Amino acid sequence: MKYFSFALALIASPVLAQDFSEGSTAKEWNLYAEQPALFEAKVVDLLCELTGDCPTDCGAGKRQLGLLRSADNVMVLPLKNGQAAFSGAAVDLAPYCGQTVEVDGLLIDDPDLNAKNIYMVQKVRVDGGEWSKTNQFTKVWAKENPDAKGKGPWFRRDPRIKEEIASEGYLGLGLEADTAFIKEWF
């Protein structure tokens, strides 16, 4: 029953859409359907919430994290942090695993695009605490990948990404598909 209730909350939309923009100081990205959004939420391990597989530390940084919004029990997906590079927010949210926090950022919510409750978290804090900017991804990545130094964006140097491309190609369809695509298009 727990998982059914969660799934229902995840896909159900409130009868009246709530406005979470009051008090938000989020910087705009000029993305379609973005709205500033400041709200309280519990930081949760998404896999735990969906399957019941719940390590005590939200997966030790290996899992995507979510925000279970206090106002309406809706799962919000924080897919980006506050950095200019499009990088995830899990590194910044991991220290708050299982805690209720306030977050400030941009919410993407457009039913025409089937984009619902997608969030770009820019700041996080525990109740009454100081705001922390969500800008740790590239610093943590550099520390975890000391041999991947160089110029250009981190993802061009990431060993996991390079390994995946070597195995599956740039398109993810296999090396033969890449060769055919490059030959046809370039």
KEMITOR-937006 format. One record per atom (N, C-alpha, C): residue in one letter; y, x, z. Coordinates in pm, whole numbers, padded with zeros to 5 digits, always signed. Layout:
residues N
AYXZ/...
***
This chain:
residues 186
M-00120+00082+00000/M+00000+00000+00000/M+00127+00087+00000/K+00120+00202+00072/K+00234+00293+00079/K+00277+00335-00062/Y+00180+00374-00146/Y+00211+00424-00279/Y+00262+00312-00370/F+00208+00190-00353/F+00256+00077-00431/F+00401+00049-00396/S+00433+00051-00267/S+00571+00026-00224/S+00665+00133-00278/F+00619+00259-00272/F+00701+00367-00324/F+00723+00352-00474/A+00616+00325-00547/A+00627+00310-00693/A+00720+00196-00727/L+00710+00087-00653/L+00797-00027-00677/L+00943+00011-00651/A+00967+00085-00541/A+01104+00128-00510/A+01156+00225-00616/L+01066+00308-00669/L+01106+00406-00769/L+01153+00340-00898/I+01084+00234-00940/I+01119+00173-01067/I+01209+00051-01054/A+01213-00007-00936/A+01296-00127-00918/A+01442-00087-00908/S+01526-00166-00966/S+01669-00140-00951/S+01728-00246-00860/P+01825-00206-00779/P+01886-00302-00688/P+01948-00417-00766/V+01952-00533-00703/V+02009-00651-00768/V+02155-00623-00805/L+02228-00566-00712/L+02367-00529-00740/L+02377-00378-00739/A+02422-00320-00848/A+02435-00175-00855/A+02537-00129-00751/Q+02503-00024-00680/Q+02592+00027-00578/Q+02679+00138-00636/D+02798+00148-00584/D+02892+00252-00627/D+02892+00360-00519/F+02847+00480-00554/F+02840+00590-00460/F+02953+00690-00482/S+03054+00653-00560/S+03160+00747-00595/S+03262+00769-00483/E+03274+00676-00390/E+03375+00689-00285/E+03354+00816-00204/G+03459+00898-00196/G+03456+01021-00119/G+03399+01140-00193/S+03344+01120-00311/S+03285+01230-00387/S+03394+01323-00439/T+03366+01451-00431/T+03456+01552-00489/T+03385+01629-00601/A+03282+01570-00656/A+03203+01636-00759/A+03289+01667-00882/K+03265+01784-00937/K+03334+01824-01060/K+03263+01762-01180/E+03342+01702-01268/E+03285+01636-01386/E+03234+01739-01485/W+03127+01700-01558/W+03072+01781-01666/W+03099+01717-01801/N+03161+01599-01799/N+03188+01522-01921/N+03060+01487-01996/L+02957+01456-01920/L+02831+01412-01978/L+02832+01261-01989/Y+02765+01211-02089/Y+02756+01067-02110/Y+02694+01001-01987/A+02754+00896-01939/A+02705+00812-01828/A+02708+00881-01693/E+02780+00992-01679/E+02788+01055-01547/E+02883+00978-01457/Q+02850+00975-01329/Q+02932+00912-01228/Q+02930+01001-01104/P+03045+01026-01042/P+03042+01101-00916/P+02963+01020-00813/A+02885+01089-00731/A+02803+01017-00634/A+02782+01101-00508/L+02822+01044-00398/L+02807+01103-00265/L+02721+01007-00185/F+02608+01055-00133/F+02522+00966-00055/F+02433+01046+00040/E+02373+00975+00132/E+02279+01032+00227/E+02138+01009+00174/A+02052+01110+00191/A+01915+01097+00142/A+01823+01193+00218/K+01696+01161+00216/K+01594+01250+00273/K+01541+01337+00159/V+01534+01468+00181/V+01478+01561+00082/V+01325+01552+00093/V+01262+01517-00019/V+01117+01496-00019/V+01051+01574-00132/D+00925+01601-00113/D+00839+01661-00214/D+00789+01546-00302/L+00825+01546-00430/L+00789+01435-00518/L+00637+01416-00529/L+00564+01525-00543/L+00418+01515-00554/L+00360+01454-00427/C+00413+01490-00314/C+00369+01432-00187/C+00394+01282-00186/E+00513+01241-00227/E+00547+01099-00226/E+00460+01018-00322/L+00423+01079-00433/L+00346+01006-00534/L+00196+01007-00509/T+00144+01117-00451/T-00002+01130-00440/T-00055+01139-00298/G+00032+01170-00204/G-00014+01190-00066/G-00055+01334-00037/D-00046+01424-00136/D-00074+01566-00117/D+00052+01629-00061/C+00056+01650+00072/C+00181+01683+00140/C+00173+01811+00223/P+00196+01928+00163/P+00205+02049+00245/P+00328+02041+00335/T+00323+02109+00448/T+00431+02097+00546/T+00564+02152+00496/D+00564+02239+00397/D+00686+02303+00352/D+00732+02257+00214/C+00700+02135+00176/C+00738+02080+00045/C+00689+02166-00070/G+00576+02231-00053/G+00517+02307-00163/G+00565+02449-00178/A+00633+02502-00077/A+00676+02643-00076/A+00754+02682-00201/G+00839+02593-00249/G+00923+02624-00365/G+00852+02611-00498/K+00731+02560-00500/K+00655+02547-00624/K+00655+02405-00678/R+00722+02313-00610/R+00722+02173-00651/R+00863+02121-00671/Q+00873+02018-00753/Q+01001+01951-00773/Q+01032+01867-00650/L+01156+01869-00607/L+01197+01791-00490/L+01276+01669-00535/G+01278+01570-00448/G+01351+01448-00475/G+01440+01412-00359/L+01525+01313-00381/L+01614+01261-00278/L+01585+01114-00259/L+01533+01077-00144/L+01506+00937-00112/L+01632+00882-00047/R+01710+00809-00128/R+01844+00765-00086/R+01835+00664+00028/S+01909+00690+00135/S+01905+00607+00255/S+01958+00466+00233/A+02061+00451+00152/A+02127+00321+00134/A+02036+00214+00075/D+01943+00255-00014/D+01862+00155-00084/D+01717+00197-00105/N+01676+00309-00044/N+01537+00357-00054/N+01495+00386-00198/V+01590+00424-00282/V+01563+00457-00422/V+01542+00609-00433/M+01443+00651-00512/M+01418+00792-00537/M+01514+00841-00644/V+01591+00941-00611/V+01685+01003-00703/V+01629+01141-00738/L+01633+01174-00867/L+01575+01299-00915/L+01682+01405-00936/P+01696+01502-00845/P+01796+01608-00859/P+01746+01716-00954/L+01776+01700-01081/L+01721+01790-01183/L+01809+01911-01213/K+01929+01915-01158/K+02019+02026-01185/K+02099+02059-01060/N+02132+02189-01046/N+02219+02229-00936/N+02363+02241-00985/G+02449+02303-00907/G+02591+02311-00942/G+02630+02427-01030/Q+02535+02509-01073/Q+02568+02623-01158/Q+02592+02580-01302/A+02668+02663-01374/A+02693+02633-01515/A+02563+02640-01595/A+02474+02731-01557/A+02343+02739-01624/A+02266+02612-01587/F+02197+02555-01682/F+02118+02437-01651/F+01990+02482-01581/S+01998+02489-01451/S+01885+02530-01369/S+01863+02424-01261/G+01742+02422-01210/G+01702+02318-01117/G+01765+02330-00980/A+01750+02224-00902/A+01809+02217-00769/A+01708+02242-00657/A+01580+02260-00689/A+01478+02273-00585/A+01505+02390-00491/V+01551+02503-00544/V+01579+02620-00460/V+01685+02587-00356/D+01786+02514-00396/D+01895+02479-00304/D+01855+02372-00204/L+01762+02285-00241/L+01721+02176-00152/L+01605+02214-00061/A+01527+02316-00097/A+01407+02353-00021/A+01433+02376+00128/P+01543+02439+00168/P+01566+02458+00312/P+01582+02326+00389/Y+01604+02218+00318/Y+01626+02088+00381/Y+01503+01998+00372/C+01390+02053+00335/C+01266+01977+00319/C+01242+01887+00441/G+01226+01757+00416/G+01197+01660+00522/G+01318+01616+00602/Q+01434+01673+00574/Q+01555+01639+00650/Q+01640+01538+00574/T+01720+01465+00649/T+01818+01377+00589/T+01948+01456+00574/V+02003+01454+00454/V+02123+01530+00421/V+02223+01441+00349/E+02343+01491+00335/E+02441+01431+00245/E+02446+01519+00121/V+02454+01457+00006/V+02467+01530-00120/V+02586+01476-00197/D+02647+01563-00274/D+02759+01524-00359/D+02734+01585-00496/G+02746+01503-00599/G+02721+01551-00733/G+02745+01442-00836/L+02677+01453-00947/L+02693+01358-01057/L+02563+01284-01081/L+02572+01153-01087/L+02457+01068-01110/L+02462+01018-01255/I+02351+01033-01324/I+02337+00979-01460/I+02259+00850-01447/D+02318+00743-01493/D+02254+00613-01480/D+02294+00529-01601/D+02205+00520-01700/D+02233+00443-01820/D+02107+00370-01865/P+02101+00239-01845/P+01982+00163-01881/P+01953+00166-02032/D+02056+00180-02116/D+02034+00185-02261/D+01954+00310-02302/L+01972+00418-02226/L+01900+00542-02255/L+01774+00557-02169/N+01747+00459-02085/N+01639+00469-01987/N+01657+00590-01897/A+01780+00626-01871/A+01812+00734-01779/A+01857+00669-01648/K+01778+00685-01545/K+01807+00616-01420/K+01789+00713-01303/N+01890+00721-01220/N+01883+00799-01097/N+01852+00946-01121/I+01914+01003-01224/I+01905+01146-01251/I+02031+01209-01192/Y+02013+01314-01116/Y+02123+01365-01034/Y+02145+01514-01056/M+02270+01552-01058/M+02311+01692-01062/M+02382+01721-00931/V+02309+01776-00835/V+02363+01798-00701/V+02449+01923-00701/Q+02571+01908-00652/Q+02666+02020-00649/Q+02685+02075-00508/K+02669+01989-00407/K+02686+02032-00268/K+02586+01956-00181/V+02547+02019-00069/V+02455+01957+00025/V+02495+01998+00167/R+02472+01907+00262/R+02495+01941+00402/R+02414+01849+00492/V+02384+01899+00610/V+02323+01814+00711/V+02437+01736+00775/D+02408+01624+00836/D+02509+01536+00892/D+02607+01613+00981/G+02733+01609+00943/G+02838+01672+01021/G+02852+01822+01000/G+02764+01881+00921/G+02768+02025+00898/G+02863+02063+00786/E+02866+02191+00757/E+02949+02243+00648/E+02877+02222+00515/W+02953+02197+00411/W+02896+02183+00277/W+02847+02319+00228/S+02733+02319+00162/S+02682+02437+00093/S+02680+02407-00055/K+02734+02498-00136/K+02728+02481-00280/K+02584+02504-00326/T+02544+02431-00426/T+02409+02448-00481/T+02418+02545-00599/N+02416+02674-00565/N+02433+02777-00667/N+02337+02894-00647/Q+02224+02868-00585/Q+02133+02977-00548/Q+02027+03010-00652/F+02005+02925-00751/F+01891+02945-00841/F+01888+03083-00905/T+01996+03124-00971/T+01992+03251-01044/T+01981+03370-00948/K+02038+03360-00829/K+02025+03468-00730/K+01880+03481-00684/V+01819+03369-00653/V+01679+03371-00610/V+01589+03417-00725/W+01616+03368-00846/W+01537+03408-00962/W+01545+03560-00983/A+01664+03618-00974/A+01681+03762-00993/A+01605+03841-00887/K+01606+03792-00764/K+01534+03860-00657/K+01382+03852-00680/E+01335+03739-00731/E+01191+03720-00756/E+01145+03789-00885/N+01237+03826-00973/N+01203+03888-01101/N+01283+04016-01124/P+01265+04116-01038/P+01346+04238-01050/P+01322+04315-01180/D+01208+04297-01242/D+01179+04368-01367/D+01236+04298-01490/A+01301+04184-01471/A+01353+04106-01583/A+01505+04122-01597/K+01555+04236-01555/K+01699+04261-01566/K+01738+04273-01712/G+01863+04244-01740/G+01913+04258-01876/G+02023+04159-01904/K+02069+04159-02026/K+02177+04070-02067/K+02120+03937-02114/G+02206+03838-02114/G+02167+03707-02164/G+02120+03616-02052/P+02096+03490-02086/P+02056+03393-01986/P+01919+03424-01925/W+01901+03386-01801/W+01779+03416-01725/W+01653+03371-01797/F+01659+03254-01864/F+01537+03199-01923/F+01488+03279-02042/R+01574+03359-02104/R+01532+03445-02214/R+01451+03565-02163/R+01466+03594-02032/R+01400+03709-01971/R+01289+03670-01874/D+01274+03542-01846/D+01177+03497-01746/D+01034+03526-01792/P+00956+03600-01712/P+00819+03635-01751/P+00729+03513-01774/R+00746+03408-01697/R+00663+03287-01714/R+00693+03220-01847/I+00820+03213-01883/I+00859+03152-02009/I+00812+03236-02126/K+00830+03367-02116/K+00786+03457-02223/K+00635+03449-02243/E+00561+03438-02134/E+00415+03423-02143/E+00376+03292-02211/E+00446+03185-02176/E+00418+03054-02237/E+00448+03056-02387/I+00558+03117-02425/I+00594+03127-02567/I+00491+03210-02642/A+00448+03321-02582/A+00347+03406-02646/A+00215+03331-02666/S+00185+03240-02576/S+00060+03164-02584/S+00071+03040-02671/E+00180+02964-02655/E+00192+02832-02718/E+00299+02824-02826/G+00378+02930-02843/G+00484+02929-02942/G+00611+02866-02888/Y+00719+02881-02963/Y+00848+02826-02922/Y+00848+02674-02919/L+00774+02612-03006/L+00770+02467-03014/L+00670+02405-02916/G+00584+02489-02857/G+00482+02439-02767/G+00364+02378-02840/L+00355+02400-02970/L+00250+02341-03052/L+00149+02444-03102/G+00162+02566-03055/G+00073+02674-03098/G+00145+02768-03193/L+00091+02888-03202/L+00155+02991-03284/L+00151+02958-03433/E+00046+02892-03478/E+00037+02855-03620/E+00147+02755-03657/A+00171+02658-03568/A+00277+02560-03594/A+00413+02628-03600/D+00435+02727-03512/D+00560+02803-03516/D+00577+02874-03650/T+00472+02941-03693/T+00478+03016-03819/T+00512+02924-03936/A+00444+02809-03940/A+00469+02713-04049/A+00612+02659-04042/F+00659+02628-03922/F+00794+02575-03904/F+00899+02678-03949/I+00883+02800-03902/I+00979+02905-03938/I+00980+02929-04089/K+00863+02931-04150/K+00854+02952-04294/K+00924+02839-04370/E+00902+02716-04325/E+00959+02599-04395/E+01109+02585-04373/W+01154+02612-04252/W+01294+02586-04218/W+01386+02706-04228/F+01330+02825-04224/F+01417+02943-04224/F+01374+03035-04336/
***
